[in-house]
Amino acid sequence: MIRLMVGLGNPGPEYEHTRHNAGFWWVEASARQLGASLAFDRSYHGVAARVNRPAGPLWLLQPMTYMNLSGKSVAPLARFFKIEPAEILVVHDELDLAPGQMKLKKGGGAAGHNGLKDIMAQLGSPDFWRLRIGIGHPGLRSEVADWVLRRPPIEDRLAIDQCVTDSIQALPLLMEGAMDRATMKLHAKPQRPKPAPRVTDPSPNGE
């Protein structure tokens, strides 16, 4: 069961629409879906919402610490409510996936993502779940810092937004902890339309 869903990003209007804030967009969409109200909570250095459900409360969290210190927000909430790493889902932007793609995985390294790196350090474990939302790669490592802090072009933003919309449909499975079924739903590719049958025009002479 997932008890804490974290979306990574940077606070402030100047970052609101940048690629690095894909995790924030996801948490905001989840809060709307669940009828939850996000509000700043000084104890956890972030914007949080509590969703009451029969199996126990679910927390939504947007760290307001800036990306590099995301663990400073995640760890206090997890410790206070005794939430294990395996009960945490972190949603973040992913350079190695194209816009329109997303992947669910558990554990692993930070792959250069400073938000993940700090969460791993603060929790003392990499064994939390990650929903990776593709933002594409600029092609050169030296351009990554500027890339993640820029607004994506409209076609990329629409593809990212579609990922968020599609993944929200898996919320019940994620909350339940049915990760195998959630993975199948999240990784499913839309079926290609079947080609129209070829129609051969009859010869005007009836031949």
Secondary structure, 3 states (H helix, E strand, C coil): CCCEEEECCCCCCCCCCCHHHHHHHHHHHHHHHHCCCCEEEHHHCEEEEEECCCCCCEEEEEECCCHHHCHHHHHHHHHHCCCCHHHEEEEEEECCCCCCCEEEEECCCCCCCHHHHHHHHHHCCCCCEEEEEECCCCCCHHHHHHHHCCCCCHHHHHHHHHHHHHHHCCHHHHHHCCHHHHHHHHHCCCCCCCCCCCCCCCCCCCC
